[in-house]
Amino acid sequence: MNAENFYIIATSPSEPSLRVNVSGPYLTKRAAQADLTAAIDEAIVIDPSAKDYKYIISKIHCRKPGVIQHMASHAQPAP
């Protein structure tokens, strides 16, 4: 993983200064674009108000996983 990667970022309309890395890291912008719709759909499952968020793809200096990847890595298997 690079020090700078692409992430899908969500911003709430009621709190524009709050930015959340929804999904990522992606090595290319094209990879993030290919996952954008699925990432938005998954964010809405986690938080229904996410349907009102503004989503952008941004290249940032970060090595942390996005919210969706973080939650998936901690998910319990279905019984």
WOWOZI-V233120 format. One record per residue. N is the residue number from 1. RES is the residue in three letters. SS is DSSP state (hx for helix, st for strand, lp for the rest). PHI is phi in radians with two decimals (999 if undefined). NEAR is the number of other C-alpha atoms within 10 Angstrom. Layout:
BEGIN
N&RES&SS&PHI&NEAR + N&RES&SS&PHI&NEAR
END
This chain:
BEGIN
1&MET&lp&999&9 + 2&ASN&lp&-1.41&11 + 3&ALA&lp&-1.24&10 + 4&GLU&st&-1.95&15 + 5&ASN&st&-2.38&19 + 6&PHE&st&-1.59&24 + 7&TYR&st&-2.33&29 + 8&ILE&st&-1.58&24 + 9&ILE&st&-1.94&22 + 10&ALA&st&-1.96&22 + 11&THR&st&-2.24&19 + 12&SER&st&-1.36&17 + 13&PRO&lp&-1.11&12 + 14&SER&lp&-1.48&9 + 15&GLU&st&-2.49&9 + 16&PRO&st&-1.09&11 + 17&SER&st&-1.39&9 + 18&LEU&st&-1.55&11 + 19&ARG&st&-2.09&13 + 20&VAL&st&-2.11&15 + 21&ASN&st&-1.30&23 + 22&VAL&st&-1.37&24 + 23&SER&st&-2.58&26 + 24&GLY&st&2.40&25 + 25&PRO&st&-1.45&25 + 26&TYR&st&-2.10&21 + 27&LEU&lp&-1.31&15 + 28&THR&lp&-2.30&12 + 29&LYS&hx&-1.14&15 + 30&ARG&hx&-1.06&12 + 31&ALA&hx&-1.13&14 + 32&ALA&hx&-1.14&22 + 33&GLN&hx&-1.10&17 + 34&ALA&hx&-1.16&10 + 35&ASP&hx&-1.74&14 + 36&LEU&hx&-1.01&20 + 37&THR&hx&-1.07&11 + 38&ALA&hx&-1.13&12 + 39&ALA&hx&-1.13&22 + 40&ILE&hx&-1.13&22 + 41&ASP&hx&-1.03&14 + 42&GLU&hx&-1.18&16 + 43&ALA&hx&-1.09&20 + 44&ILE&hx&-1.18&15 + 45&VAL&hx&-1.13&12 + 46&ILE&hx&-1.22&13 + 47&ASP&lp&-2.49&10 + 48&PRO&hx&-0.97&11 + 49&SER&hx&-1.24&11 + 50&ALA&hx&-1.13&19 + 51&LYS&hx&-1.14&14 + 52&ASP&hx&-1.64&13 + 53&TYR&lp&-1.29&18 + 54&LYS&st&-1.70&14 + 55&TYR&st&-2.01&20 + 56&ILE&st&-2.35&15 + 57&ILE&st&-1.89&19 + 58&SER&st&-2.38&15 + 59&LYS&st&-1.64&16 + 60&ILE&st&-2.31&13 + 61&HIS&st&-1.52&12 + 62&CYS&lp&-2.90&17 + 63&ARG&lp&-2.02&13 + 64&LYS&lp&-1.43&12 + 65&PRO&lp&-1.26&17 + 66&GLY&lp&-1.21&19 + 67&VAL&hx&-0.97&17 + 68&ILE&hx&-1.12&17 + 69&GLN&hx&-1.15&16 + 70&HIS&hx&-1.10&14 + 71&MET&hx&-1.16&12 + 72&ALA&hx&-1.12&9 + 73&SER&hx&-1.26&10 + 74&HIS&lp&-1.90&8 + 75&ALA&lp&-1.23&9 + 76&GLN&lp&-1.53&8 + 77&PRO&lp&-1.11&5 + 78&ALA&lp&-1.17&4 + 79&PRO&lp&-1.19&3
END
